[in-house]
């Protein structure tokens, strides 16, 4: 409960700080879904209908009338959460609406009447699935299996089935005389490659059933597929199969409508308020986002056969573009894939709470989805609201490219970065430009600005600038900041359509596919920059992208240097220590690195604490003392760096001389 | 009437009873020669008349039949003049030499180029006369050979390359003192089925098998062997040597009918359960080569795939957990400006990848029967790397599968410095070809995988030692696709039952039927009871009354009366090297019967001492790992066995197996599970990984007392405990199994009546691995009484009574029984059997009739009464 409280309020504070940031100081705006103005139910849909819209989370109570969610912030209302089953809710009643199905898989389709199977679910007590003996018809019932796909996963604890027992259809004697019930939770590891469920042992088995109405309780568990198997040769009929459960559904999804921001905008942070029930580790939610430039992010395809060849068409038989509604009206075997309209929309990307959105910008349209995953029936998350920042971009867009497109891994390389301004709408422009780098740059050599015709407007040579003493100003241009992962330039207001920014800098690349992302800020108060897009910014370069590649490789231990190679740790202030520098290559995750100093007899005289290192260069100073703090005798020592990756452990060694 | 009588008196007989030599020419010495002579002329027919002769020369010669003659068979009944179905046809070899007069039994022909050029004919005589088996053999001196044509030949080359209980094809074997060789030929896609219609099964495209093995003895102690196998697709429309079986076969007419218009690459996480570190895709590139030799790179012609799925990271896309990345290359996209699909000869891909990737590929020509694309594996990452430290450039060519080739070498040495050695190394090459209807020879791509093993042992009495090491790549495959098994030339890449051929079958119960359904093989097993077959009748000793004619799916330990002799496998002792809780020799899986598992690399070393002739102590160490995952099984074990037969007293057995195990490799099974009082079924059993870091001890003792004549007293006790060294959320800290079986039977006679009382008691106390499974404490006590009354000389009446009580031990009264537990029950069975064993038509005829009544009562459940009445006759050769 304490953790719940902490989590909830931490989240709330994060969100409140975002909301309360005075928008007047910055020009950013916030689009908030889940508020009174934009309620969840009107701004999105839920595939399978397993999302619940709850006004007051405190009203969600268990059978003992205890609140399921504790410590709900009073200030927030209008919650979104996965469906929580009540004991009276028959899960099977809306299987077909949910996208589930009912089938008898061991029989050919011609042997099964779909209307009868549908009658097993609709609760009408008039139509039943009939396997009774009729004169002139051979009915083999031992092994007949009815498979129910619930369309989503539910926590099931009770299963009921029975024949028609009404006055009109008095078939009480035609009940299932022997049965087995199999369950499958629909998890990928429990499905065949074809997607069909793997049923193992029956959860229930009754070879000699005497009850017309079978009403059995089972240990509550997540179920997606259910099989009811006859193990008796006798004829039977099934009027209804009812499935009941409890707790939260294990997975649920909410997909927002395509949100129209009115014009092309750039994206800032995304934030949401969430709270959990049960054990926090048993539930999680993932939010994915994408941006686009029209209102139709998905293309729906229809499968048609032309001269025996299967083809995909995005139109219906009348030639009209398929929409979600018309796609769903197609027969199942006509439904082709649903693909992202990659020309106008980005792929879904995972978003982090309080993290800047990393989807293409500027774009006018935005969409998000929320995936709830619950690993326990009592655990779930609920979301109060979700908001994201956006702002008008300083220019329409900036197309950038970098060269050379390929270099040696870990080697300082002089890169030329071109950024072409596109500003046909005459926006205000930008005065600060940042470039993301994999490590601190060694030098920013020059910055130049050209107009659309190629005439030089501004230029500055920063070759001699000490990057530790910033800002460095040269006319209207300046180097504002150099950090471990970026450098920032001050520019005169750049707004002209076609203007070209050329930056020359020295940097090292430590893994394949390093992206030099550029970001343009309108001014110092701008919170949301415009990200550059890879493309053809200039004819001087043919790369047309922001990625720099290195030789593909898996060697993680790069160069090791010890400077100076001879040092005198005598406390005179001159050459009293060495700097051990080593580079780590290719890694995407931090890995442990150990630095040791050996004497020539192979003994470890100094062992530094192991640290987790990322891609790039790491530095370490050594004062010539051993692990006991004693000054080492003069001589030659070996510095060894050992980097452990998932594949192997690699080491580099370098000699160093201690002299007095 | 007079005319008729005159005719009857004057007419010569119209045929001769003795056909003599009329169907052949007589040579010197009276020998009849049927060799062909070419067209000749009948001397009598040389009449310069306009009328044509329409009666066969033979009929004129023999019967004097003439075409204008009226035929009347009133007095002399008609006799057929030639009946080939009774006397046979005349057959000539390819040189025109007369072979024999008889019947065609088997004929396999392949003619190219022509439609339906591959034909196999198995006539009905192949079935009925020869029971689907023909053998031709010869020998001279040390040289022997045998040519076998059969539908179910037990054939093994080596256990890792070819082993089938029912090989359908042709096997040619040769053996000399120092050399031996075998050659296999088959058309597994349509092996031919004998029918009364005697119609050859003709195909244009088919999958053929060609293979063989040869062994050379080097000196007295060393044997070197080589194995080669290829199963390849062939097409009879091709001329000359196109589609060479040794270099990848050929595309079928269906595979090559249309150009590929769409290729889809799918990247996934090879260890999705950890949810992280899945495939990381940094770059992708397609390279297209046309028939003129021009090469186009996708990046140069702006041919980008549609990239779907995955998480966008900085500089790469990742497919973690259940996420998938698909790259769809659509050659019909209007933006595509590369060569027309009809002139594409070769398509290659370059992917910059890292982490725990799994790469699969499909196309619109690689589909199932519903035209849905079927993905086939290209590559899996070794291990479970998450930090990019295995980044690589993966290059592969796309093509449709055309052949699977395996070649390898074996070395066997016996008693060299006291050591015995067997080693085998096999290379697997899986060929694919890119289709283009305008080409006869297509670009070939090959996927390589290897497997090897060796065993080294030495016995230096009283010490012994054994070392085994093995490795089998995950991609190593002994299967191939079958072309056109159901429909002409088509392949459904998803349907294993009809479109997959296995070199090594799954046959865990080691009977004559493979355990899986495959086209063209003996009938599939309906029930697989792996385990002991100590009496070598191809029937598991757990289900001795299962026969081909009358299948029985109930193991003997569940059947009335039979349950006295047969005990449940969990009460028995056995080795469980893969630590999945099942004794290895009782396991059934769905994998080919390789001696070692696929995707595993490991070694096992043990050494021991024979403490006495009855006692043996073994100490060993096993270390194996998944090649493409991060699973590992490390076990240190001690095994002590003691077994002694004491004259006039009985037999004592004692087994003790103690091991320290760290095993997180899942060894899933497909076991026959027999619920109590009901019908059993095959079920997939997922390995609960009960020994992830665990002390395991298994103790088993058995005492068979035979000290008193006619009294057998058998006692078995097993205690197994898994003690977890760490805490796991799903496993009990200590799980155990205690099983005790006590059995006694005594036979005595009262006058002519033989009476045999038996008693059996089974006690089980189990704490299952999973915390979700309830503890079990169960006792089953069964009393049998069987009496035999001889009526006459060959007639017996046998009466049997079985009383059984099953009881769950409760901790407290009133606690409802867990639903997974079997309720208490009582069973009463009464059986009467009238048996006659007499001689009849040379057989020993056993006639049995009788009935069996069974009543069961259950706790809180209705009772049930069942009965069986039978009248059965068996014709045997012995009693």
Interface residues (C-beta under 8 A of the other chain):
Chain A: X188 X189 X194 X198 X200 X201 X204 X205 X207 X208 X210 X218 X219 X231 X305 X309 X310 X311 X333 X339 X340 X342 X346 X347 X349 X350 X358 X511 X512 X513 X514 X515 X517 X547 X549 X552 X553 X554 X556 X586 X587 X588 X589 X591 X645 X646 X647 X648
Chain B: X258 X261 X272 X273 X277 X280 X282 X283 X306 X307 X308 X309 X310 X311 X312 X313 X314 X315 X316 X322 X332 X352 X354 X355 X364 X370 X371 X383 X384 X385 X386 X387 X388 X389 X390 X391 X392 X393 X494 X673 X675 X677 X678 X679 X683 X684 X685 X686 X772 X819 X862 X864
